[in-house]
């Protein structure tokens, strides 16, 4: 399954990417995320998509891997039992600007507290500190 987070009019977008991917026998999901205005809802949709594909191989991409690194960084923070990213995943690709730092903070703040404390002992305290000072 291929998940594309880039806009279809990105400079390096592959024309008819969905048709090409499907012709190769793979699934394709386009979740366009505006780089200049990411929305918290974009992350929650991404989370639902990834969870619906549990057990399947997925390839997530965007124009420069900036969106991908931010999305997987947050996914790993919120679901540490599912995915362990390499250290410094986001900063390996880029230094998030104020828009993306604020977006990540908003995603963390919107995560339901009950889910944090249900199965992840000690994670609630980490979440509180992340909201005050994001770890990215």
C-alpha positions in Angstrom: 0.0 0.0 0.0 1.3 3.4 -1.0 0.2 6.5 1.0 1.0 9.8 -0.6 0.9 12.9 1.8 2.0 15.4 -0.9 -0.3 17.6 -2.9 -1.0 16.4 -6.4 0.4 19.6 -7.9 3.7 19.4 -6.1 6.7 20.2 -8.3 8.0 16.7 -8.3 4.6 14.9 -8.3 4.3 11.9 -10.5 1.5 12.4 -13.0 -1.1 9.6 -12.6 0.7 8.1 -9.7 -2.4 6.4 -8.5 -3.0 4.7 -11.8 0.7 3.5 -12.0 0.7 2.2 -8.5 -2.6 0.3 -9.0 -1.4 -1.1 -12.3 1.5 -2.7 -10.3 -1.0 -4.5 -8.1 -0.6 -2.2 -5.1 -3.1 -0.1 -3.3 -2.9 3.7 -3.3 -4.2 6.3 -0.8 -3.8 10.0 -1.4 -4.0 12.0 1.8 -2.9 15.5 0.6 -1.5 17.6 3.4 -0.8 21.3 2.7 2.8 22.0 3.8 2.0 25.6 4.7 -1.1 24.6 6.6 -1.2 21.1 8.0 -4.3 20.2 10.0 -4.7 18.2 13.2 -7.4 16.2 11.3 -4.7 15.2 8.7 -2.9 13.3 11.4 -6.0 11.6 12.8 -6.9 10.5 9.3 -3.3 9.2 8.8 -3.6 7.3 12.1 -6.8 5.7 11.1 -5.4 4.7 7.7 -2.2 3.2 9.2 -4.2 1.3 11.8 -6.6 -0.1 9.2 -3.6 -1.5 7.3 -2.2 -3.3 10.3 -0.1 -6.3 9.2 0.4 -5.0 5.7 3.4 -3.4 4.2 3.0 0.3 3.6 5.1 3.0 1.9 4.4 6.6 2.9 5.9 9.4 0.9 5.5 13.1 0.2 7.4 15.7 -1.8 10.6 15.8 0.4 9.9 13.4 3.3 9.3 16.4 5.6 5.6 15.5 6.2 6.4 11.8 6.4 9.0 12.3 9.1 6.7 14.5 11.2 3.7 12.2 10.8 5.8 9.1 11.8 7.5 10.9 14.6 4.1 11.7 16.1 2.7 8.3 15.4 5.7 6.7 17.3 5.2 9.1 20.2 1.5 8.2 20.5 1.8 4.5 19.7 5.3 3.4 21.0 4.1 -0.2 21.1 3.6 -0.2 17.3 6.5 1.6 15.8 10.0 2.6 17.0 11.6 5.2 14.7 15.3 5.9 14.5 16.5 8.6 16.9 16.1 12.1 15.5 13.8 11.0 12.7 12.4 14.5 12.0 15.7 16.4 12.2 17.4 13.8 10.0 15.4 15.3 7.1 14.7 18.9 8.2 14.3 21.5 10.9 10.6 22.0 11.4 9.4 25.6 11.1 7.0 27.3 13.4 4.0 26.1 11.5 5.0 22.4 11.9 6.2 22.8 15.5 2.8 24.2 16.3 1.0 21.5 14.4 2.9 18.8 16.3 2.0 20.5 19.6 -1.6 20.7 18.6 -1.7 17.0 17.6 -0.2 16.0 20.9 -2.6 18.2 22.9 -5.6 16.7 21.0 -4.6 13.1 21.8 -7.2 11.7 24.2 -5.8 11.5 27.7 -7.7 8.3 28.5 -5.8 6.5 25.7 -2.5 7.6 27.0 -3.1 6.3 30.5 -5.0 3.2 29.6 -2.1 1.0 28.4 1.0 3.1 28.6 2.3 3.5 32.2 4.2 6.7 32.6 3.2 8.1 29.2 0.7 10.6 30.7 3.6 12.5 32.4 5.6 12.4 29.2 2.6 13.8 27.3 2.2 16.7 29.7 5.9 17.6 29.2 5.7 17.3 25.4 2.8 19.7 25.3 4.8 22.2 27.2 8.0 21.7 25.3 7.7 19.4 22.2 10.5 16.9 21.7 11.2 17.9 18.1 
